[in-house]
Amino acid sequence: MAVISIPNNKSIEVSDLETHVMLAEQRRQSLTDQILRIEKEVEEIKNHATASRRLLIGAIISIVTGVMTTVFSVLLNYNFLK
């Protein structure tokens, strides 16, 4: 591997176009990977939110049905006792 001498105030990226292109490609790929990971996490969060919403709606329906059944049963028994 060759050693490249660089002036004190310049980075190798400034002085060598090929290095600049390779580093830019690596940065782009890294950003693409990060975006894909974030998109996947957001999709998972949406799926969890949908599942939670369905579970909550099911629980509410069960509670309302239970309360209505109990009230109906009490009223029905109360009317038969009179």
C-alpha positions as CSV (number, residue, x, y, z in Angstrom):
1,M,0.0,0.0,0.0
2,A,1.4,3.3,-1.0
3,V,1.7,6.3,1.3
4,I,0.3,9.5,0.0
5,S,1.7,12.8,1.2
6,I,-0.8,15.5,1.8
7,P,-0.2,19.1,2.4
8,N,-0.9,20.1,6.0
9,N,-4.2,21.9,5.5
10,K,-5.8,19.6,2.8
11,S,-7.5,16.3,3.2
12,I,-6.8,13.4,0.7
13,E,-10.4,13.8,-0.5
14,V,-9.7,17.3,-1.7
15,S,-6.6,16.4,-3.6
16,D,-7.7,13.0,-5.1
17,L,-10.8,12.8,-7.2
18,E,-11.0,9.0,-7.1
19,T,-10.9,9.0,-3.3
20,H,-13.6,11.7,-3.2
21,V,-15.8,9.6,-5.5
22,M,-15.3,6.4,-3.4
23,L,-16.0,8.2,-0.1
24,A,-19.0,9.9,-1.6
25,E,-20.4,6.5,-2.7
26,Q,-19.7,5.0,0.8
27,R,-21.6,8.0,2.4
28,R,-24.5,7.6,0.0
29,Q,-24.7,3.8,0.7
30,S,-24.6,4.4,4.4
31,L,-27.4,7.0,4.2
32,T,-29.4,4.6,2.0
33,D,-29.0,1.9,4.6
34,Q,-30.0,4.2,7.4
35,I,-33.1,5.3,5.5
36,L,-34.1,1.7,4.8
37,R,-33.7,0.8,8.4
38,I,-35.8,3.8,9.6
39,E,-38.5,3.0,7.0
40,K,-38.6,-0.6,8.3
41,E,-38.9,0.6,11.9
42,V,-41.7,3.1,11.0
43,E,-43.6,0.2,9.3
44,E,-43.2,-1.9,12.4
45,I,-44.6,0.9,14.5
46,K,-47.5,1.3,12.2
47,N,-48.2,-2.4,12.4
48,H,-48.1,-2.3,16.2
49,A,-50.4,0.7,16.3
50,T,-52.9,-1.1,14.1
51,A,-52.8,-4.2,16.2
52,S,-53.2,-2.2,19.4
53,R,-56.1,-0.3,17.9
54,R,-57.9,-3.5,17.0
55,L,-57.3,-5.0,20.4
56,L,-58.7,-1.8,22.1
57,I,-61.8,-1.9,19.9
58,G,-62.3,-5.6,20.6
59,A,-62.0,-4.9,24.4
60,I,-64.5,-2.0,24.2
61,I,-67.0,-4.2,22.3
62,S,-66.6,-7.0,24.8
63,I,-67.2,-4.6,27.8
64,V,-70.2,-3.0,26.2
65,T,-71.7,-6.3,25.3
66,G,-71.1,-7.6,28.9
67,V,-72.7,-4.5,30.5
68,M,-75.7,-4.6,28.1
69,T,-76.2,-8.3,28.7
70,T,-76.1,-7.8,32.5
71,V,-78.5,-4.9,32.4
72,F,-80.9,-6.8,30.1
73,S,-80.7,-9.8,32.4
74,V,-81.4,-7.8,35.5
75,L,-84.3,-6.0,33.9
76,L,-85.7,-9.2,32.6
77,N,-85.5,-10.9,36.0
78,Y,-86.9,-7.8,37.7
79,N,-90.0,-7.8,35.4
80,F,-90.6,-11.5,36.0
81,L,-90.5,-11.1,39.7
82,K,-93.3,-8.5,39.8
